Amino acid sequence: MSVNIYPVVGNNLICEDYEIKINGAKAELNTARVSRVPFNRRWPGHQRGLEQTELINFLSLSFDEPVKFEITPNKAFEKVVIRPLSLGIVPEIKDGVITFTLDKPAYFTVEPFGRNNALHIFADPVENYGINKDDENVIYFPKGEHDVGLIELKSNQTLYLDEGAVVYACIKAIDADNIKILGRGILDNSRNKENILFEYNAENNDAAINNATREHTIQIEYCNNVEIDGITIRDSLVYNIRPIGCKNLNIRNVKIIGCWRFNSDGIDMHNCIDVLIENCFIRTFDDSICVKGFDCYYEGDVEEAVKAAMYRGGKAYDIFKNVLVRNCVIWNDWGKCLEIGAETRAEEIYDVIFENCNIIHVTGAVLDCCNVDYADVHHITYRNINVEYDDIIPCPKLQKSDSEIYENPDLNFYPDLMNVQTFYHFEYSAGGERRGICRDITFENIYLFGKHPPRAYFKGYDESHKTHNIIMKNVYHNGKLLKELPENSVILDGFTENIKYTKE
């Protein structure tokens, strides 16, 4: 039986919001920068300003016995919420100290000040990777700071980040089989900067300015048998994990934190097969977990570039199927939480299941299917999902200029709980004329908490591309099964068919 608090190394960001004791012993806290307000822009020629961000504390540990937490915030508070609510943790507050016991590993937040200045706790199961650090196929990083820049993984290689390791790097793997990224260290992307090609400052821009190149934190292309387990990713420049055309992909126990820069998505996948994502904590500025077709960010002829990527080396990567996302905790600061799309350049996207997930903070559409290209998107299931709405949800806005300051335009705002659309987007569709279809999508056992009611929006494209066969079954609001959805809460356009709500 043991409790193991991971060492804090290279903590150049200073945040002292909390003091914490674990089983009576003081624990050192780590720091990350996160988004403070839901203020976004299409890339305007430069990075987002720090005035829109805040620093937060996080604690990382593992254990296999009950753990007592004593947490002291550095300023006065009246109450505290521990999310996800489904953990059922009821803390005691006495003399400004928050106390509770955790019986099993979990990823959660302690929130005495609402959405801001939250304490993030990543309590892992005890590690059991069985890694031989001396194996020639193991790339091992011990405790300490390691400024690497780029790590390129080849077939049969394992990258291992030990506790207390902070590795400043991007990771790439192309045409590699049997690769692993493991450990309880931190993959830190803060030193990864955009390459500005020419100076530009766009105002009121609807589309991204192509004056910069930016590298994702983990880019995995056309790889088979990929495992990512245990690591924490901090401060991604763009996407945290971006698999393309991969098969047999497993992502477990990954913690994503510190996303504040433009387009800092969580796990965005393109035309993969056989994917399992489980037991992860993902706090992102932009979208959290996305199942996508190929995207359209290519120079020159987009369709030819997509065709070359989709039919590569005599193999076809034109479908996305067999995906299971389960037991994840999601905090989204601007974008969407569990999403199909928006880019959907695939012949089919199907057999996708999101289940047993906890959505603890939102600003955008929560359970979303957004088809802007030509995929036949079908047999998608969202089930046993807990969604927690704040009483006041900051309304997401697009910033028009550097001088504009965020102000919440609507204190009664709340996003769509369920959203399915097929449409053309002037930028994301990249001029493509083919349209897809969304059909046979199920939302089952959806639990919404908070004062705001559930709302759903369904939209087709035309008579030949209707959104149809959408089943909403057993929606709960604050624990009560709804006999029917509230009046005017389901919004349909003229190109939808067979949209139903049922209950047990």
C-alpha positions, 0 to 999 in steps of 0.5 A: 500500500502506498501514496506517491506524490510526483516531484515538481520540476521546472516550475517557472510559473508561480501560482500560490493559490493553495496549500495542500497536505496529503495524509498530513504531509505538505505536498508541492503543487505544480502550475499551468496557464489556462484560459480565463475567458472564452475569447477566441479569434481565427488566427490573426497573425499573432498569438493570444494575449496573456491578459486573457489567461490565468495561472492555476495549481495542479497536483499529481500523485498515485496511490492504492490506499485511501488518501486524506486531503487537507486543502487551504485556499489562500483567500477567503471562500464561502463554499466549495464544489468538487467536480465531477459531481458524480464522484460524490465527494462531500468535503468538510470545511473548517477554519478555512480548510477543505478536508475529504478522503479519496478512496480510489484514483480519480481526476477532479477539480476543487473549486472554492471560487467557481470556474476561476482559480480551480485546483486540479488533482490528478490521482493516478492508479499505481504505475505498472508499466514493466519498462526496462529502462536499459532496453535499446528501444526505450527512450528514457527521460528521468526526473529533471528538465529536458529541452529536446525540441523534437522526438521522432519515434520509429517502429517498436520504440517506447518513449518513457517519461518518469515521474518528475521529468519535464520534457520540452518537446514535440513528438512525431511518428510516421509509418511506425508500428508498435510505439508507446508513449508512457510514464507519469512525467510531463510533456511540456510544449511551452517552448514550441512557438509559431514560426511567423512568416511575415508580420500581420495583424488582422482585425475582424477576420473571419478566416485564419491568416496564413502567416505562421506555421505551428506544430502539434504536440504529438503528431502520429501519422499512418501508425499501427498499434499505438499506446499513450498512457499516463503522461501529462501534456502541458501548454500545447501550441495547437492540438495536444494529440493528433493521430492521422490514418492510424489503426489500433490506437489506445490513449489512457490516463492522459492528463491535458492541462494548460491549454490557452493558445489559439486552436489548443484542441485536446485529442483530434483524430483523422480517419482512424480505425479501432480507437480506445480513449479512456480514463483521461482528464482533458481541459482545453481552450478549443475542442476537447475530443474530436472524430474528424475526416481529413482537414483542409489546411493545405496549400494549393489544390485542397482536393488533390492534397486530401486525395493524396493523404487519403489514398496513400502508398496503395492503401485507403484511409477514407473511413473512420470507424470503431471508436470508444471514448469512455470514463473521461472528464472534460473541461472546455473553455471555448470550443466543443466537448465531444464532437464529430467534425467539423471537418469530415472528409471521409466516405464514412464515419461510423460506430463511434461511442462516447460513454460514461463521461463527465463534462464539468465546464462548458461554453460551447455545444456539448454533444456535437456532430458537425458535418461540413464535408461529405462523410456519411456520418451514422451510428453514433452514440452518446450515452451515460453522459453527465453534464454540469452547467454553471449558473452563469456560463460565460458566453463565447465570443470572437475577438475583433481586434487586439484592443477589444476586452471580453465582456459577457454579453448574455448572463442567461446564456447556455449552449446546446446540449445536443447538436447535429448539423450538416452544412457548408462552411466557407473556410472549413469546407474549402470550396468542396461541393459534396455534402454529407449526411448525419443519420442514426444518432442516439443520445441516451441517458444524458444527465444535465445538472444546473438551472439551465434546461436541455436544448437541442439543435438539428439541421440538415442541408437539403432534401437529399442530405437530411439529418434523420433518425435521431433518437434522444432517450432518457434525458434527466435534469437535476436527477429527474427523468423528463417525460418530455423535453421542455417546450421549444427546446428542440430546434429543427430546420426544414431538412430533418426527419424522424427526430424523437424523444423517448423515455423508459 
